[in-house]
Amino acid sequence: MHANEYQAVTAWPLWGRIAFRFFFVYLLLHAAPWTWFGAIPGLSFLGSAWFELVGALVHLSNDHIFHVRETLVAPNGSGDTSWNWVQLWLYLSLAALVAGLWSLLDRRRLAYPRLGYALRTIVRYYIATFALSYGIIKLFALQMPFPSLSQLATPLGDLLPMRLSWLFLGYSFKYQFFSGLMETVAGLLLLFRPTVTLGLLTATGAFLNVVMINMSYDVPVKLFSSHLLLACLFLLAWDAPRLWSFLVLNRATGPTTAYEPIFTRGWQRAGAKAVKTVLVFFILVMPLWSGWQRYRALGLERAAVAEPFGTGIWEVRTFVRNSDTIPPTAADPLRWRDVIFDSRNAGSIGTTDTAFWQRYGRGYFRFNTNDEAGTATVWRTSFARDSVGLFTLRYERPDSITLRLWTIFREDTLDLELSRSDRHFQLAERQFHWLSEWNR
C-alpha cells in the first residue's frame, strides 16, 4: 500500500481512534523500541538511560500515588514484584492520560494509517524477539534443566508449584524442545510479511499455554507473559473481520495489507531493510549462536565428574561437633543428614541450617577444591554470584565409598564421616514404553 492509498483510507470509528491512542502509548512503553539497538557499540546508553528513567518514575509514582509497597522490590528473577506492579499501574495511567489529551487535541483526525503501520511493525518485532529468545533456549533445553540430584532427593510435597512445573518441563527434553520449536516457528513466521497472520496464530497458542502454566503454577512471570499474549491479540484484532470471514463463515478472503510497507522512496526502503537486517541478527542469529555455545559448555560441565568427591549422594554416617557425636535421629537443625554433589562445583546438604541458602529443606552450597592441599572452599549458595564464603574444609578419601571431612564452622569444630550411597531415582531413568500393560 502506497502513501496515496493511506491518505484515502476509511475513517476509523471514534471508539477505534480512542482505543488506538491508548494502545499506541501503552504498547510502545512496554516494547521500548529505542532500547533494541543498545547492543550496538556506542548505543548502550539508550537502554541504561531508559531503564534509569523508568526506575525513577516507578519509585516517584509509588511514593506519591500508588503506594503498592512502602519499599519496592526490583525484578530479581521474579517479574511480578512490587516494582513491576507499580510499573504496570504507571504505564496504564500514562496511556490513559496521553490518550485523553491526544483525543482532545487531535479530535479532527479520522484515522492513523501511518502510526498504525509503525505500531504494528514494532509490536510484531517485539513478539518475534521474545518468541525467538524463549524458543531458542528451549531448543537447547537451557531454560528448564533436567532435575539435579538435589532436586530429585527433595520430597515432592516440599516443592512449591512453580518449581514443580519447572521440573516437569525440564524432565522431558522432547517436550521442552517441542514447546521451544513452536515458539521459534512463530518468531520466524513473524519476520516475513506473507506469514505474519500464521505467526500470530502460532504465537497466540504458544503464549496462551505459557500464561496458563504461569497462572496455574504461580510462576512469577504472569505480567510479562500476559503482555506478550495481549500483543498477539492486539495484532490479530486488526485482522478480525478477515479471520472471522475465513475461519468462521468459511468464505474466501483476500490477503492482509496491514504489514505492507508505506515507504515510497528508495532510501526509505533501503533503510528499512538495513534496520530489519540488524534486528534479525540480534534476535535470531545471536541467540542461536549463544544457545549453541551454552549448550556445548553445559554438556562439558555435565560430563565432568565432581572430583575428588564424585557426583552423587553421600550419607553422613557420623557427625561430631566439638567432640560431641550428634546421632542422625537427633532433632538438631544444624546436623547434616546427607551431602549431595550435583556437579564439580555445586551441591546441597540435607540440613535446615540457614547459614546455607535454603530451598525446600536443603542447604545449597558452591565449592572449589585444592587437590594438592586436600582442601575445599565452600560458599553459601550454588550460584557463582551473590554467594558468601562459609569455611574451608579438609577432606580425605580412604576408599571409594568413604569420605572424611574436617572444618571449623561458626567457631565449632566439625568432624564428619560420610559413606557413598547407591540410592537411585526411577524418575532419572528412561521411563517411556510403547507397550504398557498397566497404568504406572
C-alpha positions, 0 to 999 in steps of 0.5 A: 500500500502506497502513501496515496492509498493511506491518505484515502483510507476509511475513517476509523470509528471514534471508539477505534481512534480512542482505543488506538491512542491508548494502545499506541502509548501503552504498547510502545512503553512496554516494547521500548523500541529505542532500547533494541539497538543498545547492543550496538557499540556506542548505543548502550546508553539508550537502554541504561538511560531508559531503564534509569528513567523508568526506575525513577518514575516507578519509585516517584509514582509509588511514593506519591500515588500508588503506594503498592509497597512502602519499599519496592522490590526490583525484578530479581528473577521474579517479574511480578514484584512490587516494582513491576506492579507499580510499573504496570499501574504507571504505564496504564495511567500514562496511556490513559492520560496521553490518550485523553489529551491526544483525543482532545487535541487531535479530535479532527483526525479520522484515522492513523494509517501511518502510526498504525503501520509503525505500531504494528511493525514494532509490536510484531518485532517485539513478539518475534524477539521474545518468541525467538529468545524463549524458543531458542533456549528451549531448543537447547533445553537451557531454560528448564534443566533436567532435575539435579540430584538435589532436586530429585532427593527433595520430597515432592510435597516440599516443592512449591508449584512453580518449581514443580512445573519447572521440573516437569518441563525440564524432565522431558527434553522432547517436550521442552524442545517441542514447546521451544520449536513452536515458539521459534516457528512463530518468531520466524513466521513473524519476520516475513510479511506473507506469514505474519497472520500464521505467526500470530496464530502460532504465537497466540497458542504458544503464549496462551499455554505459557500464561496458563502454566504461569497462572496455574503454577504461580510462576512469577512471570504472569505480567510479562507473559500476559503482555506478550499474549495481549500483543498477539491479540492486539495484532490479530484484532486488526485482522478480525473481520478477515479471520472471522470471514475465513475461519468462521463463515468459511468464505474466501478472503483476500490477503492482509495489507496491514504489514505492507510497507508505506515507504515510497522512496528508495532510501526509505526502503533501503533503510528499512531493510538495513534496520530489519537486517540488524534486528534479525541478527540480534534476535535470531542469529545471536541467540542461536549462536549463544544457545549453541555455545551454552549448550556445548559448555553445559554438556562439558560441565555435565560430563565432568565428574565432581572430583575428588568427591564424585557426583552423587549422594553421600550419607553422613554416617557420623557427625561430631561437633566439638567432640560431641557425636550428634546421632542422625535421629537427633532433632538438631537443625544444624546436623547434616543428614546427607551431602549431595554433589550435583556437579564439580562445583555445586551441591546441597546438604540435607540440613535446615541450617540457614547459614546455607541458602535454603530451598525446600529443606536443603542447604545449597552450597558452591565449592572449589577444591585444592587437590594438592592441599586436600582442601575445599572452599565452600560458599553459601549458595550454588550460584557463582554470584551473590554467594558468601564464603562459609569455611574451608574444609579438609577432606580425605578419601580412604576408599571409594565409598568413604569420605572424611571431612574436617572444618571449623564452622561458626567457631565449632569444630566439625568432624564428619564421616560420610559413606557413598550411597547407591540410592537411585531415582526411577524418575532419572531413568528412561521411563517411556514404553510403547507397550504398557500393560498397566497404568504406572 
